[in-house]
Amino acid sequence: MTPRLRYDTTAKVFHWLIVALLLMQYAIGWLMPDIHRGMTPGAGMIFHISFGITILVIIVLRLVWRLTHPVAPESTLPPWQRLSSGLVHWTLYILVLATTLTGWLFASFRGWSISFFYLFPLPMLASDNAAASKAIDGLHQVAEWTLLVFVGVHVLAAFAHAVVYRDRVMQRMLPG
């Protein structure tokens, strides 16, 4: 399969949909009350987990799309930029997967019954286990902060290409 030079509409929709969902997800996560022993999930947690599952499905679809519809690295980039770009993008995939899965595991280990946007129950990935819940919560927090840092690096690099280098690399993912 020959890699394309530009991202197609499907790849762009997946990218920007994940951006929008992650923005909503972080906002919900920061506005939710702290979780304490014996708490049951309220609307904030139901929506947070539901958006997380939505992000998980979309990132898996995006990953499959990327693997089956490869895009060649920008040929004008120096080798170190091509390498770092690939590393950052693959790290972002891993971190989104890790963040969403640890969130789902956290809810599972808490023994919560969660529905997907109040429409149908979500399967739990594990049974009630307080010690595992605490450990997974720590991993979830590390994953979410690490993801935020890598998103920041990604955004700064995109702006550097648009403003400093003016090499039109960012145009490959912009709508249109």
N, C-alpha and C positions, 0 to 999 in steps of 0.2 A: 504494500500500500504506500503510495507516494504522499508525503506530507504536503499539505496546502501551505500557501504563503500567508493567508489571512484566516481569522476565525470566522466561521459561518454564523448565520443567524441563531441557530440552535445553541451553539456554544456561548454566544453573547447573552442570550436570554437566560441560560443557566447561570452564568456569571453574575449578571445584574440582579437576578431573582435571589440568589444566595446573599448578595450584598444587602439587599433590602431586608431579607429575613433575619440576617445576623444583626442588623441595626435594631430591628424590633426586638429580637431575642435579648440583646444586651440591655436594652431599655427595660424590658419586663423583669429581667433578672435583678437589676439594680433597684427596681421599685418594689419588689416583693419583700414581705417581712422576713426577718431571720427565721430559720427553721429551728424549732425546739423539740425536745423529747415529747412524744405523745401527740404532736400536731398531726392533723389530717390536712391533706392538700386542699387549698382554696382555689378560687378562680384564677389567681395569678399563677399558681403552680400548674394548674391544668393547662392554661394557655402556654406557659413556658415549656412544658414538656411536649405539648402538641406541636408547637413551632419547632422544637428540637427534632422531633420525629420527621416533620416535613423537611427540615434542612438535611437530615440524614438521608432521606429518600432522594432528594434532589442532588446531593453531593455524590451519591453512588451513581445516579443516572449521568451526571456530568463527567464523572471519572470514566464510566463505560464509553460515553461519547468521545471523550478525549483520546482514549486508547484506540477506538475504532475510526476516528477522524483526526489523525495527528496534524499538527501545524508545525511547520519548520521554524526553528529559531530565527530571529531576524539576522540576516546574513551580514549586516553592517555593524553589528555589535562586536566589541572586542571579546576574545575568548572568556575572560574572567566574568564579563557581564552575562554571557550566554550560560555559563556554568552556575553563577549565583542566581540567575533568574529561574533556571530549572530546579535548583535546590529549594528556593523559596516557594515556588509553586507546589512542589511535591510535599513540602513541609506543611503548607496550608491545607492540602487534602488530608494529610494524616492528622493534623490538629483538629480539623472540623469533625472528622470521624471520631477521634478520641474524645472530644468534648461532648458530642451528642451521645455517644455510647455510654460514657461515664455518668452522664445525667440520667439516662434511662436506667442504668444499673443502680444508681443511688436511689431512685424512686422504688425500684424493685426490692432492694435490700431494706428499705424502710417498711416494706409490706403494704405500700399504698395501692389502692385500686384507682387507676388512672384511666380516664376516657380521652379519646382523641377528639378535641373540641366539643366535648359532651355528646358526640355522635355514637361512638361504640367503644367498648373497653379495649385497652391496649394489653397485649400479653406482657406479663412480667418476665424478666430475664433471669431472675433468681428468687429465692425465698427470703423471708424476713430474717435479717441478721444485723444486729446493731453494730458489732465491731466492723463488719465488712462495709456497712453503710458509712461509718465514720472515715474509714480508709478511702473509700471511693469518693466521698465528698471532697477529701483533700486532693485527690487526683483530678477531680472535675475542676476544682478551683485553679490548680496549677495549669491544667489544659486551657481553661478559658483565658487566663492572663497571658499565657504564652501565645495563644492564638491572637489575642489583641495586639501583642508586640509585633508578631509577624504580619498582621494586617497593616499595622502602621508602617513597617518597613516596605511592604508592597506598595502602599499608597505613596509614600515618599519617593520611591523609585519611579513610579508612574509619573509623578509631578516633575521629577528631575528630567525624565525623558521629554516631557512636554515643554518645560520652561527653560531648562539649562541646555540640554543636548539638542533640543528641537529636531529630533530624528524621526518623528512620526511613529515611533514604536507604540505609543499609547493608542493611536488611531486604530490599531488592529483589533482592539476590544471595544471601542466606542460604538454605540448604536449607529446604524446607517450603512 
